[in-house]
Amino acid sequence: VTLRHPNRIRIGDNVVVSEGCILDGRNPAVDVAIDIGADVIMANASALSAKGGTISIGAHTGIGTQTVIQSTNDCPTSIGADVIIGPQCYLVGGGTYNIDQLDVPMWQQGIAADSGCHLRDNVWLGGKVTVLGNVVMEAGSVAAAGAVVNQNVEANMIVGGIPAKPIRSRAVST
């Protein structure tokens, strides 16, 4: 396990951080850049990267192997309680570079501000799902394996595809 800026990382009770994981709390503007709730499991080779942002993870959440959760440029990434994140997922708040100036390298144009990436309680991401900034997945929603979620997802909605589109509601109609 690699800890970068461990003084900015808070870990709750009964948390499992597996082999090869990276927790990077690189945000000098806050006291706690990464906040992990109780009973969270991070599978092998997962990474939490708060480079100028914040990451919060609610209790009883499982993070699949080789998943990357990132927050940059004051664009928070938050994950609620009881969330299931499949292997090789990518969640990012602030992951889009400004690209409008053709005479300036993109990395020098900075990262576009967004509202962050937010998974509410009881969300399930299948394997290899990407959730971009400016996205909220409401409680009980599901993203099918391989989906690229670039728009908000309503509560209890199942989405899939690239870009992700609604498939059906989990709610039982009467």
SEVO-729727 format. One record per residue: x negated, y, z negated of N, C-alpha, C in turn. Coordinates in Angstrom, 2 decimals. Each point is the difference from the previous one (the first is absolute). Layout:
BEGIN
GURO  X  Y  Z  X  Y  Z  X  Y  Z
...
# end
This chain:
BEGIN
GURO  -0.85  -1.18  0.00  0.85  1.18  0.00  -0.89  1.23  0.00
GURO  0.36  0.96  0.83  -0.73  1.27  0.04  0.90  1.10  -0.54
GURO  -0.51  0.72  -1.01  0.72  1.14  -0.55  -0.78  1.26  0.34
GURO  0.66  0.93  0.68  -0.61  1.29  0.29  0.79  1.05  -0.77
GURO  -0.71  0.80  -0.78  0.62  1.02  -0.86  0.97  -0.66  -0.99
GURO  -0.48  -0.97  -0.78  0.89  -0.75  -0.89  0.67  0.86  -1.07
GURO  -0.56  1.16  -0.30  0.62  0.88  -0.99  1.32  0.58  0.51
GURO  0.30  -0.14  1.28  1.26  0.50  0.58  0.96  -1.14  0.36
GURO  -0.27  -1.19  -0.56  0.82  -1.17  0.28  0.62  -0.48  -1.31
GURO  1.33  -0.16  0.00  0.71  -0.53  -1.17  0.64  -1.33  0.40
GURO  -0.26  -1.03  -0.80  0.49  -1.35  0.29  0.83  -0.48  -1.18
GURO  1.23  -0.44  0.30  0.91  -0.49  -1.04  -0.36  -1.38  -0.50
GURO  0.81  -0.51  -0.90  -0.22  -1.32  -0.60  0.24  -1.12  1.01
GURO  -0.74  -1.08  -0.16  0.19  -1.24  0.77  -0.14  0.20  1.51
GURO  -0.86  0.90  0.42  -0.25  0.24  1.42  -1.08  -0.96  0.48
GURO  0.19  -0.57  1.19  -0.99  -0.87  0.62  -0.59  0.74  1.19
GURO  -1.31  0.18  -0.01  -0.72  0.58  1.12  -0.95  -1.08  0.48
GURO  0.28  -0.56  1.17  -0.74  -1.16  0.50  -1.34  0.38  0.62
GURO  -0.74  -1.03  0.39  -1.33  0.18  0.56  0.02  0.89  1.24
GURO  -1.03  0.82  0.12  -0.18  0.82  1.18  0.87  1.23  0.08
GURO  0.76  0.32  -1.04  0.87  1.17  0.02  -0.81  1.28  -0.25
GURO  0.50  1.10  0.55  -0.61  1.31  -0.20  1.07  0.94  -0.55
GURO  -0.33  0.70  -1.07  0.85  1.05  -0.55  -0.83  1.28  0.00
GURO  0.39  0.95  0.84  -0.75  1.23  0.20  0.85  1.19  -0.43
GURO  -0.29  0.55  -1.17  0.75  1.13  -0.55  -0.62  1.34  0.33
GURO  -0.47  0.17  1.20  -0.76  1.20  0.40  0.93  1.20  0.22
GURO  0.44  0.60  -1.08  0.78  1.24  0.07  -0.34  0.84  -1.23
GURO  -0.94  0.91  0.13  -0.43  0.80  -1.15  1.05  1.00  -0.50
GURO  1.10  0.16  0.74  1.02  0.98  -0.38  1.00  -0.53  -1.03
GURO  -0.05  -1.32  -0.28  0.96  -0.59  -0.94  -0.71  -0.85  -1.04
GURO  0.65  -0.20  -1.14  -0.56  -0.88  -1.03  0.17  -1.48  0.37
GURO  1.17  -0.33  0.59  0.29  -1.39  0.40  0.32  -0.01  1.49
GURO  -0.88  -0.58  0.79  0.21  -0.09  1.44  0.69  -1.32  0.38
GURO  -0.27  -1.06  -0.78  0.63  -1.30  0.23  0.63  -0.44  -1.32
GURO  1.31  -0.28  0.05  0.74  -0.41  -1.19  0.71  -1.32  0.32
GURO  -0.46  -1.09  -0.62  0.53  -1.34  0.27  0.81  -0.44  -1.21
GURO  1.28  -0.34  0.22  0.88  -0.44  -1.07  -0.30  -1.41  -0.47
GURO  0.72  -0.44  -1.00  -0.20  -1.32  -0.61  0.38  -1.12  0.95
GURO  -0.69  -1.12  -0.15  0.33  -1.23  0.71  -0.10  0.11  1.52
GURO  -0.90  0.84  0.47  -0.26  0.13  1.44  -1.07  -1.02  0.38
GURO  0.13  -0.57  1.20  -1.00  -0.92  0.52  -0.52  0.55  1.32
GURO  -1.33  0.20  0.07  -0.67  0.38  1.25  -0.76  -1.22  0.49
GURO  0.39  -0.51  1.16  -0.67  -1.17  0.57  -1.36  0.37  0.58
GURO  -0.76  -0.99  0.36  -1.39  0.16  0.46  -0.14  1.06  1.09
GURO  -1.09  0.76  -0.10  -0.44  0.95  1.04  1.02  1.10  0.28
GURO  0.81  0.36  -0.98  0.91  1.13  0.14  -0.71  1.27  -0.44
GURO  0.48  1.14  0.48  -0.65  1.27  -0.34  1.03  1.07  -0.31
GURO  -0.27  0.77  -1.06  0.76  1.19  -0.34  -0.97  1.17  0.14
GURO  0.33  0.96  0.85  -0.91  1.09  0.30  0.72  1.33  -0.16
GURO  -0.32  0.73  -1.08  0.60  1.30  -0.28  -1.03  1.09  0.29
GURO  -0.28  0.20  1.26  -0.99  0.99  0.42  0.69  1.36  0.14
GURO  0.08  0.72  -1.12  0.67  1.29  0.01  1.50  -0.11  -0.17
GURO  0.50  -1.17  -0.35  1.43  -0.21  -0.21  0.22  -0.81  -1.26
GURO  1.22  -0.54  -0.15  0.34  -0.82  -1.15  0.76  -1.24  0.45
GURO  -0.20  -1.07  -0.75  0.71  -1.26  0.24  0.61  -0.45  -1.31
GURO  1.30  -0.31  0.02  0.64  -0.58  -1.18  0.70  -1.28  0.41
GURO  -0.13  -1.02  -0.85  0.57  -1.31  0.28  0.80  -0.44  -1.22
GURO  1.28  -0.30  0.20  0.88  -0.40  -1.09  -0.23  -1.42  -0.46
GURO  0.59  -0.32  -1.13  -0.16  -1.31  -0.64  0.53  -1.13  0.87
GURO  -0.58  -1.17  -0.19  0.45  -1.25  0.63  -0.10  0.05  1.52
GURO  -1.01  0.69  0.51  -0.19  0.11  1.45  -1.13  -0.93  0.42
GURO  0.17  -0.63  1.16  -1.02  -0.87  0.57  -0.55  0.60  1.28
GURO  -1.32  0.08  0.09  -0.66  0.59  1.17  -0.77  -1.11  0.69
GURO  0.36  -0.30  1.25  -0.59  -1.10  0.75  -1.45  0.22  0.37
GURO  -0.66  -1.10  0.33  -1.41  0.03  0.34  -0.28  0.93  1.18
GURO  -1.12  0.68  -0.05  -0.50  0.90  1.04  0.95  1.17  0.29
GURO  0.79  0.39  -0.97  0.87  1.16  0.15  -0.78  1.26  -0.37
GURO  0.27  1.09  0.73  -0.62  1.29  -0.28  1.10  0.99  -0.32
GURO  -0.12  0.64  -1.17  0.94  1.04  -0.43  -0.83  1.26  -0.19
GURO  0.37  1.05  0.74  -0.84  1.19  0.07  0.83  1.26  -0.24
GURO  -0.66  0.98  -0.60  0.59  1.33  -0.17  -1.11  1.02  0.20
GURO  0.25  0.96  0.89  -0.98  1.04  0.26  0.67  1.36  -0.02
GURO  -0.80  1.06  -0.12  0.46  1.36  0.25  1.25  0.39  -0.79
GURO  0.07  -0.41  -1.28  1.15  0.31  -0.85  1.32  -0.56  0.52
GURO  -0.05  -1.07  0.77  1.19  -0.68  0.51  0.13  -1.31  -0.77
GURO  0.86  -0.05  -1.02  0.03  -1.15  -0.91  0.54  -1.26  0.65
GURO  -0.43  -1.13  -0.53  0.58  -1.29  0.35  0.54  -0.59  -1.30
GURO  1.30  -0.31  0.00  0.61  -0.57  -1.20  0.75  -1.28  0.35
GURO  -0.13  -0.96  -0.90  0.62  -1.30  0.16  0.77  -0.27  -1.28
GURO  1.27  -0.33  0.14  0.84  -0.23  -1.16  -0.29  -1.32  -0.68
GURO  0.91  -0.39  -0.88  -0.11  -1.26  -0.73  0.60  -1.14  0.83
GURO  -0.47  -1.21  -0.27  0.55  -1.21  0.61  -0.13  -0.01  1.52
GURO  -1.08  0.56  0.50  -0.24  0.07  1.44  -0.88  -1.18  0.43
GURO  0.29  -0.54  1.19  -0.78  -1.08  0.58  -0.66  0.54  1.26
GURO  -1.32  -0.01  0.03  -0.75  0.48  1.16  -0.78  -1.18  0.56
GURO  0.31  -0.38  1.23  -0.64  -1.15  0.63  -1.46  0.26  0.33
GURO  -0.67  -1.00  0.56  -1.42  0.14  0.33  -0.23  0.97  1.15
GURO  -1.14  0.64  -0.03  -0.50  0.87  1.06  0.94  1.17  0.33
GURO  0.65  0.54  -1.01  0.84  1.18  0.20  -0.84  1.26  -0.12
GURO  0.52  1.10  0.54  -0.68  1.30  -0.07  1.04  1.05  -0.35
GURO  -0.19  0.67  -1.13  0.87  1.07  -0.44  -0.84  1.25  -0.14
GURO  0.47  1.12  0.55  -0.83  1.21  -0.03  0.84  1.26  -0.14
GURO  -0.40  0.83  -0.94  0.48  1.37  -0.09  -1.12  0.90  0.50
GURO  0.28  0.82  0.99  -1.03  0.90  0.52  -0.95  -0.64  0.96
GURO  0.44  -0.90  0.82  -0.90  -0.71  0.88  -0.10  0.50  1.42
GURO  0.58  1.18  0.29  0.01  0.49  1.37  -0.87  1.24  0.13
GURO  -0.97  -0.06  0.89  -0.87  1.15  0.24  0.70  1.04  0.88
GURO  -0.32  1.27  -0.24  0.39  1.05  0.94  -0.83  -0.20  1.26
GURO  0.62  0.15  1.17  -0.71  -0.28  1.25  0.23  1.06  1.07
GURO  0.56  1.15  -0.36  0.40  0.99  1.00  -1.15  0.77  0.64
GURO  -1.11  0.16  -0.69  -1.12  0.78  0.53  -0.94  -0.91  0.80
GURO  0.00  0.17  1.30  -0.81  -0.87  0.86  -1.49  0.26  -0.13
GURO  -0.37  1.20  -0.45  -1.42  0.36  -0.09  -0.60  -0.28  -1.38
GURO  0.78  -0.60  -0.90  -0.46  -0.30  -1.35  0.19  -1.50  -0.24
GURO  -1.05  -0.70  -0.47  0.18  -1.43  -0.30  1.18  -0.23  -0.95
GURO  0.73  -1.06  0.23  1.22  -0.26  -0.77  -0.28  -0.06  -1.50
GURO  -1.09  -0.63  -0.40  -0.28  -0.12  -1.44  -0.22  1.36  -0.63
GURO  -0.43  1.00  0.78  -0.21  1.35  -0.53  1.30  0.80  -0.08
GURO  1.06  -0.47  0.65  1.29  0.69  -0.03  0.82  -0.33  -1.24
GURO  -0.45  -0.98  -0.74  0.66  -0.33  -1.26  1.19  -0.92  0.20
GURO  0.55  -0.38  -1.13  1.14  -0.92  -0.03  1.28  0.81  -0.15
GURO  0.99  -0.35  0.80  1.30  0.67  -0.05  0.69  -0.33  -1.32
GURO  0.54  1.02  -0.64  0.73  -0.21  -1.25  1.31  -0.74  0.30
GURO  0.34  -0.95  -0.86  1.30  -0.66  0.09  0.52  -0.23  -1.42
GURO  1.21  -0.51  -0.10  0.62  -0.18  -1.32  -0.46  -1.29  -0.68
GURO  -0.87  -0.74  0.64  -0.52  -1.22  -0.58  0.76  -1.23  0.46
GURO  -0.34  -1.12  -0.60  0.57  -1.31  0.32  0.62  -0.54  -1.29
GURO  1.28  -0.35  0.05  0.70  -0.36  -1.23  0.85  -1.25  0.20
GURO  -0.29  -1.03  -0.79  0.81  -1.21  -0.05  0.72  0.02  -1.34
GURO  1.31  0.01  0.04  0.79  -0.02  -1.24  -0.01  -1.42  -0.59
GURO  0.75  -0.23  -1.06  0.04  -1.29  -0.67  0.54  -1.10  0.92
GURO  -0.49  -1.22  -0.23  0.53  -1.20  0.64  -0.06  0.06  1.53
GURO  -1.11  0.48  0.53  -0.24  0.02  1.45  -0.87  -1.20  0.34
GURO  0.18  -0.55  1.20  -0.80  -1.12  0.47  -0.59  0.35  1.36
GURO  -1.33  -0.07  0.10  -0.70  0.16  1.27  -0.54  -1.35  0.42
GURO  0.36  -0.46  1.18  -0.59  -1.23  0.53  -1.47  0.23  0.34
GURO  -0.66  -1.01  0.48  -1.41  0.11  0.35  -0.26  1.00  1.12
GURO  -1.12  0.69  -0.10  -0.49  0.93  1.02  0.96  1.15  0.29
GURO  0.73  0.46  -1.00  0.88  1.16  0.15  -0.82  1.27  -0.24
GURO  0.26  1.03  0.81  -0.58  1.32  -0.20  1.11  0.96  -0.39
GURO  -0.22  0.77  -1.07  0.94  1.04  -0.41  -0.78  1.31  0.00
GURO  0.42  0.94  0.84  -0.71  1.25  0.19  0.49  1.09  -0.95
GURO  -0.70  1.13  0.00  0.39  1.15  -0.80  1.33  0.59  0.48
GURO  0.62  0.80  -0.87  1.33  0.58  0.24  1.09  -1.06  0.01
GURO  -0.25  -1.16  -0.63  0.97  -1.10  0.00  0.38  -0.36  -1.43
GURO  1.31  -0.21  -0.20  0.54  -0.55  -1.24  0.77  -1.26  0.36
GURO  -0.39  -1.12  -0.59  0.79  -1.22  0.11  0.80  -0.11  -1.29
GURO  1.31  0.11  0.13  0.87  0.02  -1.17  0.12  -1.38  -0.64
GURO  0.55  -0.04  -1.20  0.10  -1.22  -0.81  0.67  -1.14  0.77
GURO  -0.59  -1.17  -0.12  0.58  -1.20  0.59  -0.24  -0.15  1.49
GURO  -0.76  0.89  0.60  -0.24  -0.10  1.44  -1.10  -1.01  0.31
GURO  -0.02  -0.46  1.26  -0.93  -1.03  0.44  -0.58  0.43  1.35
GURO  -1.31  -0.18  0.19  -0.64  0.20  1.30  -0.52  -1.36  0.46
GURO  0.45  -0.44  1.17  -0.40  -1.29  0.55  -1.48  0.00  0.35
GURO  -0.59  -1.17  0.03  -1.42  -0.15  0.30  -0.37  0.75  1.28
GURO  -1.12  0.73  -0.07  -0.52  0.71  1.16  0.64  1.34  0.29
GURO  0.99  0.41  -0.78  0.70  1.26  0.26  -0.91  1.20  -0.23
GURO  0.26  1.06  0.75  -0.65  1.29  -0.23  1.12  0.97  -0.38
GURO  0.03  0.34  -1.29  1.08  0.82  -0.55  -0.44  1.46  0.04
GURO  0.63  0.78  0.88  -0.36  1.42  0.15  1.18  0.92  -0.28
GURO  1.12  -0.56  -0.48  1.17  0.78  -0.38  0.56  -0.57  -1.30
GURO  0.77  0.82  -0.70  0.61  -0.44  -1.26  0.88  -1.22  0.23
GURO  0.08  -0.86  -1.02  0.81  -1.21  0.05  1.02  0.09  -1.12
GURO  1.28  -0.19  0.36  1.09  0.08  -0.97  -0.07  -1.17  -0.99
GURO  0.65  0.18  -1.13  0.06  -1.05  -1.01  0.60  -1.27  0.59
GURO  -0.60  -1.14  -0.35  0.48  -1.32  0.39  -0.01  -0.26  1.51
GURO  -0.72  0.81  0.77  -0.07  -0.19  1.45  -1.22  -0.84  0.35
GURO  0.17  -0.89  0.95  -1.10  -0.79  0.55  -0.40  0.65  1.32
GURO  -1.31  0.29  0.15  -0.50  0.59  1.24  -1.10  -0.88  0.58
GURO  -0.23  0.15  1.30  -1.07  -0.75  0.63  -0.36  0.62  1.33
GURO  -1.18  -0.34  0.49  -0.44  0.46  1.31  -1.00  1.14  -0.07
GURO  -0.41  0.44  1.21  -0.96  1.10  0.14  0.58  0.99  1.00
GURO  0.45  1.17  -0.46  0.17  0.38  -1.40  1.18  -0.76  -0.62
GURO  0.02  -0.06  -1.32  1.04  -0.75  -0.70  1.37  0.62  0.24
GURO  0.96  -0.88  0.27  1.40  0.38  0.21  0.87  -0.85  -0.92
GURO  1.18  0.51  -0.38  0.90  -0.80  -0.85  0.42  -1.30  0.70
GURO  -0.03  -1.09  -0.78  0.47  -1.30  0.48  1.38  -0.28  -0.57
GURO  0.09  0.12  -1.32  1.30  -0.18  -0.67  -0.13  0.44  -1.44
GURO  1.14  0.16  -0.65  0.03  0.33  -1.41  0.03  -1.28  -0.82
GURO  -0.66  0.03  -1.15  0.07  -1.12  -0.94  1.30  0.04  -0.79
GURO  0.66  1.15  -0.01  1.22  0.16  -0.79  1.11  -0.88  0.58
GURO  0.75  -0.63  -0.90  1.11  -0.85  0.41  1.22  0.88  0.19
GURO  0.60  -0.08  1.20  1.22  0.78  0.26  1.22  -0.81  -0.41
GURO  1.04  0.71  -0.43  1.22  -0.70  -0.43  1.12  0.23  0.97
# end
